[in-house]
Amino acid sequence: MGSQPFRVVQEEINATYLPHGAPPYITYQNGGSCTYFTTGATTDGMFTLYQLGHGRQPSGPAPHFHRSLPLGGSRGAS
């Protein structure tokens, strides 16, 4: 087998319940929204997981992708 990127030292079971239809963390004026599932604060800075909801009208930059995102979100995206 190949090398494993993470080594489990102690099992940890934790979860936060986010019920269906719960309001988003942020709602923008254009109708878009952002819901955080986990942040760097709860993953020891490893990652942030969020869902972006889009409003009815197009806004922002043209469709694009990111090769990587900065840790902690404090620097500009690449």
N, C-alpha and C positions, 0 to 999 in steps of 0.2 A: 504494500500500500504506500501511497505518497505521503508526504508530510502533511500534518494537520495545522491550519493557520491559528487555531485557538486551542488552548489546553484547559480543560475543566479541572479546576482545583477543588472546588466544592460546589455541589449542586445548589442551585438557587431557584426557587419557584416564586414568581411574583407576577402580578398582572394588574391592570387598571381597566375597569369595565367602562366602555364607551357605548351607551345604548344607541340603537338605530334612531335617527332623527334628532340626536343631541345637537345643540347649536354649535357652529364652528367657533374656534378660538378667536379668529379675526374675520370680520365681514367688511369688504371694501365698498366704496361708494358705487362702483360700477356693477355691483352684485356678486363679484367674485368672493371667495372665502379661502381660509386656510385652517386646517385642523391638524394639530400635532398629536401623533400617536406616542412618540417618545422623543426626548431631546438629549443633547449631549450631557446634560446634568444627570440624567438617569442611566446613561450608558458609559460613564467614565470618559466622555469625550470621543467615543468611538464613532458614533453616528447620530443623526437626527432623522426620524421618519415622519413625514407629513403628507397630507393630501391637499392638493390645490383644487378648488372648485372654481369653475369659470362662470361669469355672468352671461347674460343673453347677448350682449354686444361685444364684438372683438375689441381687445385693447392690448397694450403692451407691444413687445417686439414681435417680429415675424417668427413663425415656428423655427425652433432650433434645438440643439441638444448640447449637453455639457459633458466633456470628457471626464471631468472630475469636479467636485465641489470642495471648497475650503473647509477645514475642520472648524467647527464652532460658528461658522457663518459670519465671521468678523471681517473677512477680506472679500474683495470682489470675486465674482465667479469667473471661471476660466472657460 
